[in-house]
């Protein structure tokens, strides 16, 4: 995480931060976003497909739907 943070800070004028939490991933990320002034959240995705995502739910989709800032989803 520290290497990724350093790379982001090297490319930007703004400092980056990282947070580690426990619990439902989407809820944890959304809680952190509500308590910070984040400009962007980056989420990974596994690419389960439409049927699997409907059954299992998609953390990145929940975050993208409910976040008040920009969301970048990467595969």
C-alpha positions in Angstrom: 0.0 0.0 0.0 2.8 2.4 0.8 4.3 2.0 -2.7 1.0 2.7 -4.4 0.4 5.7 -2.2 3.9 7.1 -3.0 3.2 6.6 -6.8 -0.1 8.5 -6.6 1.5 11.3 -4.6 4.3 11.6 -7.1 1.8 12.1 -10.0 -0.5 14.5 -8.1 -0.5 17.7 -6.3 -2.7 16.2 -3.5 -1.6 13.8 -0.8 -3.0 10.2 -1.0 -4.2 8.2 2.0 -4.9 4.6 2.7 -7.3 3.0 5.2 -7.7 -0.6 6.3 -11.0 -1.7 7.8 -13.0 -4.8 8.7 -16.5 -5.8 7.8 -18.6 -5.5 4.7 -16.3 -4.0 2.1 -18.8 -1.7 0.4 -20.1 -0.4 3.7 -16.6 0.1 5.1 -15.5 2.1 2.0 -18.7 4.2 2.0 -18.2 5.0 5.7 -14.7 6.2 5.1 -15.8 8.3 2.1 -18.5 10.0 4.3 -15.8 10.9 6.9 -13.3 12.2 4.4 -13.2 14.7 1.5 -12.0 12.1 -1.0 -12.0 13.1 -4.7 -11.6 9.6 -6.0 -11.9 6.0 -4.9 -10.3 3.2 -6.9 -12.0 -0.2 -6.8 -10.9 -3.5 -8.3 -13.3 -5.9 -9.8 -13.1 -9.6 -10.4 -15.3 -9.7 -13.6 -17.8 -12.3 -12.4 -20.3 -11.5 -15.1 -23.9 -10.4 -15.0 -25.5 -13.5 -13.5 -22.9 -14.0 -10.8 -23.0 -10.3 -9.9 -26.8 -10.4 -9.5 -26.6 -13.4 -7.2 -23.5 -12.4 -5.2 -23.7 -8.6 -5.4 -20.9 -6.4 -6.6 -18.9 -4.4 -4.1 -17.6 -2.0 -6.8 -21.2 -1.5 -8.1 -22.5 -0.7 -4.6 -19.7 1.8 -4.1 -20.1 3.4 -7.5 -23.9 3.8 -6.9 -23.7 5.2 -3.4 -20.4 7.2 -3.4 -20.4 11.0 -3.4 -17.1 11.2 -5.3 -15.7 9.8 -8.5 -15.2 6.0 -8.6 -12.6 4.3 -10.9 -13.2 0.6 -11.3 -10.3 -1.4 -12.7 -10.0 -5.1 -13.7 
